[in-house]
């Protein structure tokens, strides 16, 4: 008799558990459908934007020698190509986690006009060959924030998570050039030096392109050149004029332009380190990625969902802008 009672209790408990589980799943489905409906009412859906040629969350931009723009779209996810005033998807990444460029963060173009792209979920930097992304490091990069190509044609990477500036060598090898707190961007300065943008005090630092501390002249903070003594670095900007610096490019006149997401502006830094606010446009919402052809500066703004173009005189126009707002964009 007791055994029958126990069996009845087990059956009823199992049924109750199944009912609760069913209700939870049903609630999740309702929430998902409601969210999708609200997004549709707002006119936004990632797939719909891709089909209509609209960017979702453009984080970075690069330009090749022919003037073609490439845009890293984090939430597409993938890369856009803008050529002759028309935008089309250059590479559509998979939404599956840890697939190539599922979380694309940065793009650059090498000396042979080949596209480079960094991805944080696969911890990798890719070079496109015949339209296909080819891994360059075997996953030795963690969070690639910025890519540059030096005078020798080698790729240099800012790794935000590992706090490193590294050079990519052949056969999926890397060389650590420096460990730097909060590295945001890197820029070659001729054959001998690299300029590094950081998110902390002393935001613009020069390091030897070789990683050799003996070729770095002065002492700074937040930097340790791999294999060398403590903190060798040249300090180009010693104070902290930027609120939240994101990227930088060099102009033909030797000045460096720095994007500032929080100040919603572009700064100009002279070769001797003088800093001045250069461009502040009411259409800027969160300017991040930069690219230049030597004269014009292209700005990727993920919250304005736009690529802007800034002329040498500071005037701004829109290259491409999406017409609807992404309600799920990161704040």
C-alpha positions as CSV (number, residue, x, y, z in Angstrom):
1,X,0.0,0.0,0.0
2,X,2.8,2.4,1.0
3,X,4.6,1.6,-2.3
4,X,1.5,2.5,-4.3
5,X,1.2,5.8,-2.4
6,X,4.8,6.6,-3.1
7,X,4.5,5.9,-6.8
8,X,1.4,8.1,-7.0
9,X,3.4,11.0,-5.3
10,X,6.3,10.5,-7.7
11,X,4.0,10.6,-10.7
12,X,2.2,13.7,-9.5
13,X,5.5,15.4,-8.7
14,X,6.8,14.6,-12.2
15,X,3.6,15.9,-13.8
16,X,3.9,19.1,-11.7
17,X,7.5,19.6,-12.7
18,X,6.7,19.1,-16.4
19,X,3.9,21.6,-16.1
20,X,6.2,24.2,-14.5
21,X,8.9,23.6,-17.2
22,X,6.3,23.9,-19.9
23,X,5.1,27.2,-18.5
24,X,8.6,28.6,-18.3
25,X,9.4,27.6,-21.9
26,X,6.0,29.1,-23.0
27,X,6.8,32.3,-21.2
28,X,10.2,32.6,-22.9
29,X,8.7,32.0,-26.3
30,X,6.0,34.7,-25.6
31,X,8.7,37.2,-24.5
32,X,10.8,36.4,-27.6
33,X,7.9,36.9,-29.9
34,X,6.8,40.1,-28.2
35,X,10.4,41.5,-28.5
36,X,10.5,40.6,-32.1
37,X,7.1,42.2,-32.7
38,X,8.3,45.4,-30.9
39,X,11.5,45.5,-33.0
40,X,9.4,45.1,-36.1
41,X,7.2,47.9,-35.1
42,X,10.2,50.1,-34.6
43,X,11.3,49.1,-38.1
44,X,14.4,47.3,-37.1
45,X,15.6,43.7,-37.7
46,X,19.2,42.7,-38.4
47,X,18.3,40.4,-41.3
48,X,16.0,43.0,-42.8
49,X,18.7,45.6,-42.6
50,X,21.2,43.3,-44.3
51,X,18.7,42.7,-47.1
52,X,18.0,46.4,-47.6
53,X,21.7,47.4,-47.5
54,X,21.6,49.0,-44.0
55,X,24.3,48.8,-41.4
56,X,23.5,47.5,-37.9
57,X,26.4,48.5,-35.7
58,X,29.4,49.7,-37.6
59,X,32.5,49.7,-35.3
60,X,35.4,50.3,-37.7
61,X,36.2,51.3,-41.2
62,X,39.2,50.9,-43.6
63,X,40.0,52.3,-47.0
64,X,42.1,50.7,-49.8
65,X,44.2,52.4,-52.5
66,X,41.2,52.6,-54.9
67,X,39.0,54.4,-52.3
68,X,36.8,51.3,-51.5
69,X,35.6,51.4,-47.9
70,X,35.3,48.3,-45.7
71,X,33.1,48.5,-42.6
72,X,33.2,46.1,-39.6
73,X,29.6,45.6,-38.5
74,X,29.5,44.0,-35.1
75,X,25.8,43.1,-35.1
76,X,25.4,42.1,-38.7
77,X,27.7,40.3,-38.0
78,X,30.1,40.8,-40.9
79,X,31.8,43.3,-43.2
80,X,30.3,45.8,-45.7
81,X,32.0,47.1,-48.8
82,X,31.2,50.6,-50.0
83,X,32.3,51.2,-53.6
84,X,31.2,53.9,-56.0
85,X,28.6,55.1,-53.6
86,X,27.0,51.6,-53.2
87,X,27.0,49.4,-50.2
88,X,26.9,45.6,-50.3
89,X,27.8,42.8,-47.9
90,X,31.4,41.8,-48.5
91,X,31.4,39.0,-45.9
92,X,28.4,37.7,-44.0
93,X,29.5,36.0,-40.8
94,X,27.6,33.3,-39.0
95,X,25.6,34.1,-35.9
96,X,27.0,31.0,-34.2
97,X,29.5,31.8,-31.4
98,X,33.1,31.2,-32.1
99,X,32.8,31.2,-35.9
100,X,35.0,33.4,-38.0
101,X,34.2,37.1,-37.6
102,X,31.1,36.4,-35.5
103,X,32.3,39.3,-33.3
104,X,34.2,41.4,-35.8
105,X,35.8,44.4,-34.1
106,X,38.3,46.0,-36.5
107,X,39.4,46.1,-40.1
108,X,42.5,47.3,-42.0
109,X,44.0,47.0,-45.5
110,X,47.5,45.7,-46.0
111,X,50.1,47.0,-48.5
112,X,48.6,44.7,-51.2
113,X,45.1,45.9,-50.7
114,X,44.1,42.7,-48.9
115,X,41.5,43.1,-46.2
116,X,42.4,42.3,-42.6
117,X,39.8,41.8,-39.8
118,X,40.0,41.0,-36.1
119,X,37.4,38.9,-34.2
120,X,37.1,38.6,-30.4
121,X,35.1,35.4,-30.2
122,X,37.6,33.4,-32.2
123,X,40.5,35.4,-30.7
124,X,41.9,35.8,-34.2
125,X,43.1,38.1,-36.9
126,X,42.1,37.1,-40.5
127,X,43.4,38.1,-43.9
128,X,40.9,37.7,-46.8
129,X,42.2,35.6,-49.7
130,X,39.9,34.9,-52.6
131,X,37.0,36.2,-50.5
132,X,37.7,33.8,-47.6
133,X,39.0,34.8,-44.2
134,X,42.3,33.0,-43.4
135,X,43.5,32.9,-39.7
136,X,46.9,34.4,-39.2
137,X,47.8,33.5,-35.6
138,X,46.1,30.3,-34.6
139,X,44.1,32.0,-31.9
140,X,47.0,33.7,-30.1
141,X,45.2,37.1,-30.0
142,X,42.5,37.6,-27.4
143,X,40.6,40.8,-28.1
144,X,42.0,42.6,-31.2
145,X,40.9,46.2,-30.9
146,X,42.9,47.7,-33.7
147,X,45.1,46.6,-36.7
148,X,47.9,48.5,-38.5
149,X,50.4,47.6,-41.2
150,X,54.0,48.7,-40.8
151,X,56.5,49.8,-43.3
152,X,57.6,46.2,-43.9
153,X,54.1,45.1,-44.6
154,X,53.7,43.2,-41.3
155,X,50.5,43.4,-39.3
156,X,50.6,45.0,-35.8
157,X,47.7,44.3,-33.4
158,X,46.5,46.0,-30.2
159,X,45.2,43.3,-27.9
160,X,43.0,44.9,-25.2
161,X,42.5,41.9,-23.0
162,X,46.1,40.7,-22.9
163,X,47.3,44.3,-22.8
164,X,49.8,43.7,-25.6
165,X,51.0,45.2,-28.8
166,X,52.1,42.4,-31.0
167,X,53.5,41.8,-34.6
168,X,52.1,38.9,-36.6
169,X,54.9,36.9,-38.2
170,X,54.8,34.2,-40.9
171,X,53.5,30.7,-40.1
172,X,51.1,31.9,-37.4
173,X,53.8,33.2,-35.1
174,X,53.6,36.5,-33.1
175,X,56.2,38.7,-31.5
176,X,55.2,40.7,-28.4
177,X,56.4,44.3,-28.8
178,X,55.1,45.7,-25.5
179,X,52.6,45.2,-22.8
180,X,50.6,48.3,-22.3
181,X,47.6,49.1,-20.1
182,X,44.4,49.6,-22.1
183,X,45.8,49.7,-25.6
184,X,43.2,51.1,-28.0
185,X,45.1,51.7,-31.3
186,X,48.5,51.5,-32.9
187,X,50.0,53.6,-35.7
188,X,53.4,53.1,-37.5
189,X,55.7,56.1,-37.4
190,X,58.2,55.4,-40.1
191,X,60.5,52.4,-39.8
192,X,61.6,52.8,-36.2
193,X,58.6,53.6,-34.0
194,X,55.0,52.8,-33.3
195,X,52.5,55.3,-31.7
196,X,50.1,53.6,-29.3
197,X,46.8,55.1,-28.1
198,X,45.7,54.1,-24.6
199,X,42.6,54.7,-22.5
200,X,44.6,55.7,-19.4
201,X,47.0,58.5,-18.3
202,X,49.7,59.3,-20.9
203,X,47.4,58.3,-23.7
204,X,49.8,58.6,-26.6
205,X,53.1,56.7,-26.3
206,X,55.9,55.9,-28.7
207,X,57.6,52.5,-28.6
208,X,60.3,51.0,-30.7
209,X,58.8,49.1,-33.6
210,X,61.4,46.3,-33.0
211,X,60.3,46.0,-29.3
212,X,63.9,46.7,-28.4
213,X,64.0,48.9,-25.2
214,X,67.4,50.2,-26.1
215,X,65.8,52.1,-29.1
216,X,63.3,53.9,-26.8
217,X,64.6,57.1,-25.5
218,X,62.7,58.1,-22.4
219,X,60.8,56.7,-19.4
220,X,57.0,56.6,-19.2
221,X,54.3,54.8,-17.3
222,X,51.9,52.0,-18.1
223,X,54.4,50.4,-20.5
224,X,56.7,47.5,-20.4
225,X,58.6,46.6,-23.6
226,X,58.9,42.8,-23.8
227,X,62.3,41.6,-22.7
228,X,63.4,45.0,-21.5
229,X,63.6,47.1,-18.4
230,X,60.6,48.6,-16.6
231,X,58.5,51.2,-18.5
232,X,60.5,52.4,-21.5
233,X,58.5,54.6,-23.7
234,X,58.4,58.0,-25.3
235,X,55.4,60.1,-24.1
236,X,53.9,62.2,-26.9
237,X,50.9,63.4,-24.8
238,X,51.6,63.4,-21.1
239,X,48.2,64.5,-19.6
240,X,44.8,63.1,-20.3
241,X,42.9,65.4,-22.7
242,X,40.7,62.7,-24.2
243,X,37.5,61.5,-22.4
244,X,37.3,58.0,-24.1
245,X,39.7,57.7,-27.0
246,X,38.9,54.9,-29.5
247,X,41.1,55.1,-32.6
248,X,43.6,57.2,-34.5
249,X,45.0,57.9,-38.0
250,X,47.9,59.9,-39.4
251,X,47.3,62.7,-41.9
252,X,49.6,63.6,-44.8
253,X,50.8,66.7,-42.9
254,X,52.1,64.7,-40.0
255,X,49.2,65.4,-37.6
256,X,47.4,62.5,-35.9
257,X,43.6,62.5,-35.5
258,X,42.1,60.8,-32.5
259,X,38.4,59.8,-32.1
260,X,36.7,60.4,-28.8
261,X,33.5,58.5,-28.2
262,X,32.4,60.3,-25.1
263,X,33.3,63.9,-26.2
264,X,31.7,63.1,-29.6
265,X,34.6,64.7,-31.5
266,X,37.9,64.3,-33.3
267,X,41.1,65.7,-31.8
268,X,44.2,66.7,-33.7
269,X,47.6,66.0,-32.3
270,X,50.7,67.7,-33.7
271,X,54.0,65.8,-34.2
272,X,55.3,67.5,-31.0
273,X,52.2,66.6,-28.9
274,X,50.1,69.7,-29.0
275,X,46.4,68.7,-28.7
276,X,43.4,70.6,-30.1
277,X,39.8,69.7,-30.7
278,X,39.4,69.5,-34.5
279,X,35.9,68.4,-35.4
280,X,32.7,68.3,-33.3
281,X,29.6,67.7,-35.4
282,X,26.0,67.4,-34.0
283,X,25.5,64.3,-36.1
284,X,28.3,62.5,-34.1
285,X,26.8,60.2,-31.5
286,X,29.6,57.7,-30.6
287,X,32.5,58.1,-33.1
288,X,34.8,55.1,-32.9
289,X,36.7,53.7,-35.9
290,X,38.8,55.8,-38.2
291,X,40.5,55.4,-41.6
292,X,42.1,57.9,-43.9
293,X,43.4,58.1,-47.5
294,X,45.9,60.8,-46.3
295,X,43.5,63.7,-46.8
296,X,40.0,62.7,-45.9
297,X,39.2,61.0,-42.6
298,X,36.4,58.4,-42.5
299,X,34.6,57.9,-39.2
300,X,32.5,54.8,-38.1
301,X,29.8,55.7,-35.6
302,X,27.9,52.7,-34.4
303,X,25.2,54.6,-32.6
304,X,24.6,57.0,-35.4
305,X,24.7,53.9,-37.6
306,X,26.8,55.9,-40.1
307,X,30.1,56.3,-41.9
308,X,31.1,60.0,-42.0
309,X,33.7,61.7,-44.1
310,X,35.7,64.6,-42.8
311,X,37.6,66.9,-45.2
312,X,40.9,68.7,-44.5
313,X,39.0,71.9,-43.6
314,X,36.9,70.0,-41.0
315,X,33.7,69.9,-43.0
316,X,31.6,66.7,-42.5
317,X,29.3,64.8,-44.8
318,X,27.7,61.4,-44.6
319,X,29.0,58.5,-46.8
320,X,26.3,56.0,-45.6
321,X,23.8,56.0,-42.8
322,X,21.1,53.5,-41.8
323,X,17.5,54.9,-41.7
324,X,16.3,53.0,-38.6
325,X,17.4,52.7,-35.0
326,X,18.7,49.5,-33.5
327,X,16.9,49.2,-30.1
328,X,19.2,46.4,-29.0
329,X,22.5,48.2,-29.7
330,X,24.9,48.2,-26.8
331,X,24.7,51.3,-24.6
